[in-house]
Amino acid sequence: MQTYTLEKARAYETKYAPFISRDERPGYHLSPMVGWMNDPNGFCFHNGKYHIFYQYHPYSNHWGPMHWGHAVSTDLLHWQYLPVALAPDSPADCFGCFSGSAVTLPDGRHLLMYTGVQRVKALNELDVDIQNQCIAIGDGLEYEKYPGNPVISGEDLPENLSRRDFRDPKIWQEPDGSYRCVIGNRTEDGSGAILLFSSPDCLHWKYEGILDRSYNEYGRMWECPDFFPLDGKQVLMVNSQDMSALGNEFHNGNNSICILGHFDPQTKEFHREQICSVDYGLDFYATQTTLAPDGRRIMIAWMQNWDALGGQPQEQKWFGQLTIPRELRLQDGKLLQAPVREIEALRDRKVAYTNLRIREETTLRGIYGRMVDLTITVRPMSDSSYSLFRIKFAMGSQHYTSISYRPQTSELHLNRSHSGSNRDYNHRRKCLVRNRNGEIKLRLLLDRFSAEIFVNDGEQVLSTVLYTPQTADGISFLSDGDAIINVEKYTLIP
Ligand code: FRU
């Protein structure tokens, strides 16, 4: 077995990160210092800064023995890399430091709770990986693994729960000072479940029960859970593997799911009321939220799709990026998302048009770019409605990605078939949006390698990675039938 150490990973980062220039990275989305990134971990505000960690394999652009990469920021947009924080270097985690979360302890120390993967011999002598929960404590830079790891293992679980799929603790502190965490698992029917645990000190944990489960309806394994109050409701967010498409809400493969309900602290039961998708785009998974000092609930996720890994361009020197951090709120029983307001400080060179009549494909002076914050409101002419409205962006002579809206069916289509990918994985997604008499508002956040589309003030969001050459920076508008548009565009200067 190869051994992985922090020293080795840090030496590697220091040597190879300088080979990736700023222009080769996203402008304001976090990418790994070197190599591979998947889930965001340990998202928190600690000692005056936001910290984010991430599933990290520094040595290649592919998933491998998991480390925790680390970065800090004061505005959630400019990230400073810190040295890799965890390596799979102890008996409890030598096959990977999988996803987890962080809290600040009352004495000011920073605690990370993560899944340690161990390999053991099964009864048939074959190797199997088992997953347990581990702790590391530090000062925001250096972390020491707790010698009593793992702090929660399969031994602590009832018989019907899985020892092999038991991962991604999300920890938080209750007002009485005690701690809770939720962890992904699978029940006897083979499908996902979220377990609740409690602890007086983060080191000694008690199993409290199952909060909710898939019953084979919403995918197999439920991973990367989160559980938090939001505007009078309780949200259980889960990331589900291997789903079959369900109506217009969930697509095949891995989905991020938002379950709204209420929690009874006496019985420790969660009562599900509503279930919806978190993001309707092509690349979005492994959500994690944190509470900002000003009370905002902020969510971030991996802007990637496990089924689209073959799409990574050979020449790219890193792989994987995180979404823009998003403020969450509930309105009329709906989850709303908005890019963190800090992005307004990056806005420059405003260009605006009002009440423009659009018919054939039109470009507008000053409306172009690949690092852009563009808001567009489309409405029908008073006496006739358009049947299709389309925006093309990241557009050059051979490339574009489009969003199309059809008011008759209220369908919104995202299509990146012409974005420059030469691989045959899925490039299209559609979702149903709220019909507001043919009016729709779209906010498009473009970065060098991605687009995030916020529909109707964040009622829905569609995220996608783009590998289109940077020279393709055109934006056009087209309507079948007359449409009236307002456009406001800012160049983003990170
Ligand atoms: C989700 C996930 C997590 C796990 C991690 C491993 O994308 O499968 O459940 O902790 O990735 O890298």
Residues whose N, C-alpha, C, O or C-beta is under 5 A from the ligand:
A	BS01	FRU	D39 Q55 M66 F98 S99 R167 D168 E223 C224 A286
